[in-house]
Amino acid sequence: MSVPLPKLTVEFIADTEVGGFTARVADIPAYGEGETKEEALTDLEEALRAYIEEFGLEDAMSRVSNVTIRSIAIDLKSLQCD
């Protein structure tokens, strides 16, 4: 019986200054960049492949946590120190 692989949550961050996107997985230090989300995702997959080649699949799997994503409203200006 095989163990089901975890599904990864990918975060896409838009670069408002230059354009394009950065794609990342919160628990693995690998990033992808591209003009579109699809290009960033493809680049991320290559970065993850390189990470696994360098550190091993067991290391990558041990970093993946069961992440809960929750959207909340926070007024960042109210957190600014005067």
PDB file as gemmi writes it, atoms N, CA and C in Angstrom:
CRYST1    1.000    1.000    1.000  90.00  90.00  90.00 P 1                      
ATOM      1  N   MET A   1       0.847  -1.182   0.000  1.00  0.00           N  
ATOM      2  CA  MET A   1       0.000   0.000   0.000  1.00  0.00           C  
ATOM      3  C   MET A   1       0.889   1.241   0.000  1.00  0.00           C  
ATOM      4  N   SER A   2       0.667   2.135  -0.927  1.00  0.00           N  
ATOM      5  CA  SER A   2       1.487   3.338  -1.016  1.00  0.00           C  
ATOM      6  C   SER A   2       0.894   4.458  -0.163  1.00  0.00           C  
ATOM      7  N   VAL A   3       1.799   5.309   0.321  1.00  0.00           N  
ATOM      8  CA  VAL A   3       1.387   6.446   1.135  1.00  0.00           C  
ATOM      9  C   VAL A   3       0.983   7.580   0.195  1.00  0.00           C  
ATOM     10  N   PRO A   4      -0.191   8.188   0.410  1.00  0.00           N  
ATOM     11  CA  PRO A   4      -0.599   9.297  -0.468  1.00  0.00           C  
ATOM     12  C   PRO A   4       0.349  10.490  -0.298  1.00  0.00           C  
ATOM     13  N   LEU A   5       0.694  11.093  -1.393  1.00  0.00           N  
ATOM     14  CA  LEU A   5       1.566  12.261  -1.358  1.00  0.00           C  
ATOM     15  C   LEU A   5       0.780  13.485  -0.932  1.00  0.00           C  
ATOM     16  N   PRO A   6       1.404  14.355  -0.150  1.00  0.00           N  
ATOM     17  CA  PRO A   6       0.684  15.564   0.264  1.00  0.00           C  
ATOM     18  C   PRO A   6       0.498  16.505  -0.914  1.00  0.00           C  
ATOM     19  N   LYS A   7      -0.588  17.216  -0.892  1.00  0.00           N  
ATOM     20  CA  LYS A   7      -0.800  18.255  -1.892  1.00  0.00           C  
ATOM     21  C   LYS A   7      -0.135  19.516  -1.381  1.00  0.00           C  
ATOM     22  N   LEU A   8       0.589  20.168  -2.235  1.00  0.00           N  
ATOM     23  CA  LEU A   8       1.293  21.378  -1.854  1.00  0.00           C  
ATOM     24  C   LEU A   8       0.455  22.603  -2.168  1.00  0.00           C  
ATOM     25  N   THR A   9       0.484  23.559  -1.292  1.00  0.00           N  
ATOM     26  CA  THR A   9      -0.156  24.837  -1.530  1.00  0.00           C  
ATOM     27  C   THR A   9       0.890  25.776  -2.094  1.00  0.00           C  
ATOM     28  N   VAL A  10       0.650  26.287  -3.280  1.00  0.00           N  
ATOM     29  CA  VAL A  10       1.577  27.188  -3.936  1.00  0.00           C  
ATOM     30  C   VAL A  10       1.059  28.613  -3.810  1.00  0.00           C  
ATOM     31  N   GLU A  11       1.926  29.496  -3.377  1.00  0.00           N  
ATOM     32  CA  GLU A  11       1.591  30.919  -3.251  1.00  0.00           C  
ATOM     33  C   GLU A  11       2.168  31.656  -4.456  1.00  0.00           C  
ATOM     34  N   PHE A  12       1.352  32.464  -5.094  1.00  0.00           N  
ATOM     35  CA  PHE A  12       1.807  33.298  -6.201  1.00  0.00           C  
ATOM     36  C   PHE A  12       1.874  34.742  -5.718  1.00  0.00           C  
ATOM     37  N   ILE A  13       3.022  35.354  -5.878  1.00  0.00           N  
ATOM     38  CA  ILE A  13       3.229  36.736  -5.447  1.00  0.00           C  
ATOM     39  C   ILE A  13       3.486  37.579  -6.685  1.00  0.00           C  
ATOM     40  N   ALA A  14       2.621  38.544  -6.924  1.00  0.00           N  
ATOM     41  CA  ALA A  14       2.770  39.425  -8.086  1.00  0.00           C  
ATOM     42  C   ALA A  14       3.846  40.467  -7.794  1.00  0.00           C  
ATOM     43  N   ASP A  15       4.708  40.703  -8.769  1.00  0.00           N  
ATOM     44  CA  ASP A  15       5.726  41.754  -8.655  1.00  0.00           C  
ATOM     45  C   ASP A  15       5.144  43.014  -9.279  1.00  0.00           C  
ATOM     46  N   THR A  16       4.718  43.927  -8.454  1.00  0.00           N  
ATOM     47  CA  THR A  16       4.042  45.130  -8.937  1.00  0.00           C  
ATOM     48  C   THR A  16       5.003  46.126  -9.578  1.00  0.00           C  
ATOM     49  N   GLU A  17       6.295  46.027  -9.287  1.00  0.00           N  
ATOM     50  CA  GLU A  17       7.271  46.963  -9.851  1.00  0.00           C  
ATOM     51  C   GLU A  17       7.776  46.520 -11.221  1.00  0.00           C  
ATOM     52  N   VAL A  18       8.118  45.251 -11.331  1.00  0.00           N  
ATOM     53  CA  VAL A  18       8.725  44.742 -12.562  1.00  0.00           C  
ATOM     54  C   VAL A  18       7.734  43.974 -13.421  1.00  0.00           C  
ATOM     55  N   GLY A  19       6.722  43.402 -12.785  1.00  0.00           N  
ATOM     56  CA  GLY A  19       5.779  42.536 -13.480  1.00  0.00           C  
ATOM     57  C   GLY A  19       6.155  41.083 -13.267  1.00  0.00           C  
ATOM     58  N   GLY A  20       5.271  40.199 -13.591  1.00  0.00           N  
ATOM     59  CA  GLY A  20       5.523  38.784 -13.424  1.00  0.00           C  
ATOM     60  C   GLY A  20       5.136  38.297 -12.045  1.00  0.00           C  
ATOM     61  N   PHE A  21       5.517  37.052 -11.772  1.00  0.00           N  
ATOM     62  CA  PHE A  21       5.107  36.393 -10.539  1.00  0.00           C  
ATOM     63  C   PHE A  21       6.250  35.586  -9.944  1.00  0.00           C  
ATOM     64  N   THR A  22       6.199  35.426  -8.632  1.00  0.00           N  
ATOM     65  CA  THR A  22       7.039  34.471  -7.920  1.00  0.00           C  
ATOM     66  C   THR A  22       6.105  33.419  -7.364  1.00  0.00           C  
ATOM     67  N   ALA A  23       6.486  32.157  -7.517  1.00  0.00           N  
ATOM     68  CA  ALA A  23       5.718  31.043  -6.968  1.00  0.00           C  
ATOM     69  C   ALA A  23       6.564  30.390  -5.893  1.00  0.00           C  
ATOM     70  N   ARG A  24       5.922  30.044  -4.760  1.00  0.00           N  
ATOM     71  CA  ARG A  24       6.668  29.391  -3.695  1.00  0.00           C  
ATOM     72  C   ARG A  24       5.775  28.451  -2.906  1.00  0.00           C  
ATOM     73  N   VAL A  25       6.423  27.508  -2.262  1.00  0.00           N  
ATOM     74  CA  VAL A  25       5.786  26.603  -1.317  1.00  0.00           C  
ATOM     75  C   VAL A  25       6.326  27.011   0.045  1.00  0.00           C  
ATOM     76  N   ALA A  26       5.455  27.224   1.000  1.00  0.00           N  
ATOM     77  CA  ALA A  26       5.854  27.812   2.276  1.00  0.00           C  
ATOM     78  C   ALA A  26       6.964  27.054   2.994  1.00  0.00           C  
ATOM     79  N   ASP A  27       6.976  25.756   2.964  1.00  0.00           N  
ATOM     80  CA  ASP A  27       7.889  24.987   3.803  1.00  0.00           C  
ATOM     81  C   ASP A  27       9.183  24.547   3.128  1.00  0.00           C  
ATOM     82  N   ILE A  28       9.290  24.732   1.836  1.00  0.00           N  
ATOM     83  CA  ILE A  28      10.490  24.294   1.114  1.00  0.00           C  
ATOM     84  C   ILE A  28      11.165  25.524   0.517  1.00  0.00           C  
ATOM     85  N   PRO A  29      12.448  25.725   0.797  1.00  0.00           N  
ATOM     86  CA  PRO A  29      13.129  26.918   0.284  1.00  0.00           C  
ATOM     87  C   PRO A  29      13.473  26.807  -1.206  1.00  0.00           C  
ATOM     88  N   ALA A  30      12.448  26.868  -2.030  1.00  0.00           N  
ATOM     89  CA  ALA A  30      12.604  26.838  -3.482  1.00  0.00           C  
ATOM     90  C   ALA A  30      11.576  27.794  -4.069  1.00  0.00           C  
ATOM     91  N   TYR A  31      11.987  28.557  -5.067  1.00  0.00           N  
ATOM     92  CA  TYR A  31      11.127  29.581  -5.645  1.00  0.00           C  
ATOM     93  C   TYR A  31      11.156  29.480  -7.160  1.00  0.00           C  
ATOM     94  N   GLY A  32      10.068  29.904  -7.790  1.00  0.00           N  
ATOM     95  CA  GLY A  32      10.013  29.986  -9.238  1.00  0.00           C  
ATOM     96  C   GLY A  32       9.556  31.372  -9.642  1.00  0.00           C  
ATOM     97  N   GLU A  33      10.057  31.843 -10.767  1.00  0.00           N  
ATOM     98  CA  GLU A  33       9.666  33.162 -11.270  1.00  0.00           C  
ATOM     99  C   GLU A  33       9.294  33.055 -12.738  1.00  0.00           C  
ATOM    100  N   GLY A  34       8.367  33.932 -13.156  1.00  0.00           N  
ATOM    101  CA  GLY A  34       7.973  33.952 -14.552  1.00  0.00           C  
ATOM    102  C   GLY A  34       7.062  35.117 -14.850  1.00  0.00           C  
ATOM    103  N   GLU A  35       6.892  35.369 -16.128  1.00  0.00           N  
ATOM    104  CA  GLU A  35       6.004  36.449 -16.572  1.00  0.00           C  
ATOM    105  C   GLU A  35       4.539  36.133 -16.271  1.00  0.00           C  
ATOM    106  N   THR A  36       4.198  34.847 -16.282  1.00  0.00           N  
ATOM    107  CA  THR A  36       2.837  34.406 -15.979  1.00  0.00           C  
ATOM    108  C   THR A  36       2.882  33.445 -14.793  1.00  0.00           C  
ATOM    109  N   LYS A  37       1.721  33.168 -14.206  1.00  0.00           N  
ATOM    110  CA  LYS A  37       1.664  32.199 -13.114  1.00  0.00           C  
ATOM    111  C   LYS A  37       2.111  30.819 -13.594  1.00  0.00           C  
ATOM    112  N   GLU A  38       1.748  30.474 -14.817  1.00  0.00           N  
ATOM    113  CA  GLU A  38       2.128  29.169 -15.360  1.00  0.00           C  
ATOM    114  C   GLU A  38       3.643  29.060 -15.495  1.00  0.00           C  
ATOM    115  N   GLU A  39       4.299  30.126 -15.976  1.00  0.00           N  
ATOM    116  CA  GLU A  39       5.755  30.119 -16.102  1.00  0.00           C  
ATOM    117  C   GLU A  39       6.411  30.043 -14.727  1.00  0.00           C  
ATOM    118  N   ALA A  40       5.866  30.771 -13.762  1.00  0.00           N  
ATOM    119  CA  ALA A  40       6.403  30.741 -12.403  1.00  0.00           C  
ATOM    120  C   ALA A  40       6.250  29.345 -11.803  1.00  0.00           C  
ATOM    121  N   LEU A  41       5.123  28.684 -12.064  1.00  0.00           N  
ATOM    122  CA  LEU A  41       4.899  27.339 -11.558  1.00  0.00           C  
ATOM    123  C   LEU A  41       5.873  26.344 -12.192  1.00  0.00           C  
ATOM    124  N   THR A  42       6.097  26.459 -13.487  1.00  0.00           N  
ATOM    125  CA  THR A  42       7.060  25.588 -14.164  1.00  0.00           C  
ATOM    126  C   THR A  42       8.459  25.789 -13.589  1.00  0.00           C  
ATOM    127  N   ASP A  43       8.833  27.040 -13.351  1.00  0.00           N  
ATOM    128  CA  ASP A  43      10.137  27.346 -12.768  1.00  0.00           C  
ATOM    129  C   ASP A  43      10.222  26.804 -11.341  1.00  0.00           C  
ATOM    130  N   LEU A  44       9.129  26.889 -10.585  1.00  0.00           N  
ATOM    131  CA  LEU A  44       9.102  26.339  -9.231  1.00  0.00           C  
ATOM    132  C   LEU A  44       9.303  24.830  -9.260  1.00  0.00           C  
ATOM    133  N   GLU A  45       8.658  24.154 -10.196  1.00  0.00           N  
ATOM    134  CA  GLU A  45       8.819  22.702 -10.306  1.00  0.00           C  
ATOM    135  C   GLU A  45      10.280  22.346 -10.570  1.00  0.00           C  
ATOM    136  N   GLU A  46      10.961  23.122 -11.401  1.00  0.00           N  
ATOM    137  CA  GLU A  46      12.380  22.898 -11.661  1.00  0.00           C  
ATOM    138  C   GLU A  46      13.206  23.141 -10.400  1.00  0.00           C  
ATOM    139  N   ALA A  47      12.851  24.181  -9.638  1.00  0.00           N  
ATOM    140  CA  ALA A  47      13.566  24.482  -8.393  1.00  0.00           C  
ATOM    141  C   ALA A  47      13.338  23.367  -7.365  1.00  0.00           C  
ATOM    142  N   LEU A  48      12.122  22.849  -7.288  1.00  0.00           N  
ATOM    143  CA  LEU A  48      11.843  21.742  -6.378  1.00  0.00           C  
ATOM    144  C   LEU A  48      12.611  20.489  -6.783  1.00  0.00           C  
ATOM    145  N   ARG A  49      12.690  20.237  -8.078  1.00  0.00           N  
ATOM    146  CA  ARG A  49      13.457  19.094  -8.580  1.00  0.00           C  
ATOM    147  C   ARG A  49      14.920  19.227  -8.163  1.00  0.00           C  
ATOM    148  N   ALA A  50      15.484  20.427  -8.311  1.00  0.00           N  
ATOM    149  CA  ALA A  50      16.880  20.670  -7.926  1.00  0.00           C  
ATOM    150  C   ALA A  50      17.054  20.510  -6.416  1.00  0.00           C  
ATOM    151  N   TYR A  51      16.081  20.983  -5.655  1.00  0.00           N  
ATOM    152  CA  TYR A  51      16.145  20.843  -4.195  1.00  0.00           C  
ATOM    153  C   TYR A  51      16.181  19.367  -3.810  1.00  0.00           C  
ATOM    154  N   ILE A  52      15.301  18.576  -4.422  1.00  0.00           N  
ATOM    155  CA  ILE A  52      15.242  17.150  -4.120  1.00  0.00           C  
ATOM    156  C   ILE A  52      16.535  16.455  -4.529  1.00  0.00           C  
ATOM    157  N   GLU A  53      17.103  16.837  -5.659  1.00  0.00           N  
ATOM    158  CA  GLU A  53      18.375  16.251  -6.085  1.00  0.00           C  
ATOM    159  C   GLU A  53      19.482  16.565  -5.084  1.00  0.00           C  
ATOM    160  N   GLU A  54      19.473  17.765  -4.525  1.00  0.00           N  
ATOM    161  CA  GLU A  54      20.509  18.199  -3.591  1.00  0.00           C  
ATOM    162  C   GLU A  54      20.318  17.610  -2.188  1.00  0.00           C  
ATOM    163  N   PHE A  55      19.087  17.632  -1.682  1.00  0.00           N  
ATOM    164  CA  PHE A  55      18.838  17.271  -0.287  1.00  0.00           C  
ATOM    165  C   PHE A  55      18.038  15.980  -0.098  1.00  0.00           C  
ATOM    166  N   GLY A  56      17.436  15.477  -1.166  1.00  0.00           N  
ATOM    167  CA  GLY A  56      16.686  14.230  -1.090  1.00  0.00           C  
ATOM    168  C   GLY A  56      15.196  14.437  -0.892  1.00  0.00           C  
ATOM    169  N   LEU A  57      14.437  13.473  -1.366  1.00  0.00           N  
ATOM    170  CA  LEU A  57      12.983  13.521  -1.258  1.00  0.00           C  
ATOM    171  C   LEU A  57      12.535  13.461   0.197  1.00  0.00           C  
ATOM    172  N   GLU A  58      13.224  12.664   1.007  1.00  0.00           N  
ATOM    173  CA  GLU A  58      12.842  12.540   2.420  1.00  0.00           C  
ATOM    174  C   GLU A  58      12.926  13.892   3.128  1.00  0.00           C  
ATOM    175  N   ASP A  59      13.964  14.677   2.832  1.00  0.00           N  
ATOM    176  CA  ASP A  59      14.099  16.005   3.428  1.00  0.00           C  
ATOM    177  C   ASP A  59      12.945  16.905   2.987  1.00  0.00           C  
ATOM    178  N   ALA A  60      12.659  16.909   1.694  1.00  0.00           N  
ATOM    179  CA  ALA A  60      11.575  17.751   1.174  1.00  0.00           C  
ATOM    180  C   ALA A  60      10.245  17.353   1.805  1.00  0.00           C  
ATOM    181  N   MET A  61       9.991  16.060   1.898  1.00  0.00           N  
ATOM    182  CA  MET A  61       8.729  15.582   2.468  1.00  0.00           C  
ATOM    183  C   MET A  61       8.625  15.933   3.948  1.00  0.00           C  
ATOM    184  N   SER A  62       9.755  15.922   4.665  1.00  0.00           N  
ATOM    185  CA  SER A  62       9.719  16.238   6.092  1.00  0.00           C  
ATOM    186  C   SER A  62       9.411  17.713   6.341  1.00  0.00           C  
ATOM    187  N   ARG A  63       9.662  18.556   5.341  1.00  0.00           N  
ATOM    188  CA  ARG A  63       9.405  19.989   5.483  1.00  0.00           C  
ATOM    189  C   ARG A  63       7.941  20.358   5.226  1.00  0.00           C  
ATOM    190  N   VAL A  64       7.241  19.515   4.518  1.00  0.00           N  
ATOM    191  CA  VAL A  64       5.854  19.809   4.165  1.00  0.00           C  
ATOM    192  C   VAL A  64       4.984  19.616   5.399  1.00  0.00           C  
ATOM    193  N   SER A  65       4.315  20.657   5.787  1.00  0.00           N  
ATOM    194  CA  SER A  65       3.433  20.575   6.942  1.00  0.00           C  
ATOM    195  C   SER A  65       1.989  20.634   6.482  1.00  0.00           C  
ATOM    196  N   ASN A  66       1.126  20.374   7.383  1.00  0.00           N  
ATOM    197  CA  ASN A  66      -0.293  20.454   7.105  1.00  0.00           C  
ATOM    198  C   ASN A  66      -0.723  21.897   7.335  1.00  0.00           C  
ATOM    199  N   VAL A  67      -0.665  22.697   6.318  1.00  0.00           N  
ATOM    200  CA  VAL A  67      -0.911  24.130   6.429  1.00  0.00           C  
ATOM    201  C   VAL A  67      -2.398  24.431   6.353  1.00  0.00           C  
ATOM    202  N   THR A  68      -2.844  25.313   7.211  1.00  0.00           N  
ATOM    203  CA  THR A  68      -4.202  25.815   7.149  1.00  0.00           C  
ATOM    204  C   THR A  68      -4.133  27.268   6.696  1.00  0.00           C  
ATOM    205  N   ILE A  69      -4.856  27.587   5.660  1.00  0.00           N  
ATOM    206  CA  ILE A  69      -4.854  28.950   5.144  1.00  0.00           C  
ATOM    207  C   ILE A  69      -6.158  29.612   5.562  1.00  0.00           C  
ATOM    208  N   ARG A  70      -6.025  30.792   6.103  1.00  0.00           N  
ATOM    209  CA  ARG A  70      -7.186  31.546   6.557  1.00  0.00           C  
ATOM    210  C   ARG A  70      -7.011  32.988   6.121  1.00  0.00           C  
ATOM    211  N   SER A  71      -7.993  33.541   5.481  1.00  0.00           N  
ATOM    212  CA  SER A  71      -7.943  34.940   5.066  1.00  0.00           C  
ATOM    213  C   SER A  71      -8.548  35.799   6.167  1.00  0.00           C  
ATOM    214  N   ILE A  72      -7.786  36.802   6.579  1.00  0.00           N  
ATOM    215  CA  ILE A  72      -8.279  37.733   7.590  1.00  0.00           C  
ATOM    216  C   ILE A  72      -7.963  39.147   7.132  1.00  0.00           C  
ATOM    217  N   ALA A  73      -8.697  40.098   7.653  1.00  0.00           N  
ATOM    218  CA  ALA A  73      -8.474  41.502   7.318  1.00  0.00           C  
ATOM    219  C   ALA A  73      -7.658  42.144   8.441  1.00  0.00           C  
ATOM    220  N   ILE A  74      -6.503  42.673   8.090  1.00  0.00           N  
ATOM    221  CA  ILE A  74      -5.668  43.384   9.051  1.00  0.00           C  
ATOM    222  C   ILE A  74      -5.314  44.724   8.429  1.00  0.00           C  
ATOM    223  N   ASP A  75      -5.526  45.785   9.161  1.00  0.00           N  
ATOM    224  CA  ASP A  75      -5.146  47.115   8.699  1.00  0.00           C  
ATOM    225  C   ASP A  75      -3.671  47.315   8.999  1.00  0.00           C  
ATOM    226  N   LEU A  76      -2.823  47.161   7.987  1.00  0.00           N  
ATOM    227  CA  LEU A  76      -1.386  47.263   8.184  1.00  0.00           C  
ATOM    228  C   LEU A  76      -0.963  48.645   8.675  1.00  0.00           C  
ATOM    229  N   LYS A  77      -1.679  49.668   8.263  1.00  0.00           N  
ATOM    230  CA  LYS A  77      -1.359  51.023   8.720  1.00  0.00           C  
ATOM    231  C   LYS A  77      -1.505  51.139  10.233  1.00  0.00           C  
ATOM    232  N   SER A  78      -2.462  50.427  10.808  1.00  0.00           N  
ATOM    233  CA  SER A  78      -2.674  50.509  12.245  1.00  0.00           C  
ATOM    234  C   SER A  78      -1.535  49.844  13.024  1.00  0.00           C  
ATOM    235  N   LEU A  79      -0.736  49.035  12.364  1.00  0.00           N  
ATOM    236  CA  LEU A  79       0.382  48.365  13.018  1.00  0.00           C  
ATOM    237  C   LEU A  79       1.667  49.172  12.947  1.00  0.00           C  
ATOM    238  N   GLN A  80       1.642  50.228  12.196  1.00  0.00           N  
ATOM    239  CA  GLN A  80       2.823  51.067  12.012  1.00  0.00           C  
ATOM    240  C   GLN A  80       3.155  51.822  13.303  1.00  0.00           C  
ATOM    241  N   CYS A  81       4.440  51.787  13.666  1.00  0.00           N  
ATOM    242  CA  CYS A  81       4.897  52.544  14.839  1.00  0.00           C  
ATOM    243  C   CYS A  81       5.135  53.985  14.429  1.00  0.00           C  
ATOM    244  N   ASP A  82       4.677  54.899  15.243  1.00  0.00           N  
ATOM    245  CA  ASP A  82       4.848  56.315  14.928  1.00  0.00           C  
ATOM    246  C   ASP A  82       6.179  56.838  15.361  1.00  0.00           C  
TER     247      ASP A  82                                                      
END                                                                             
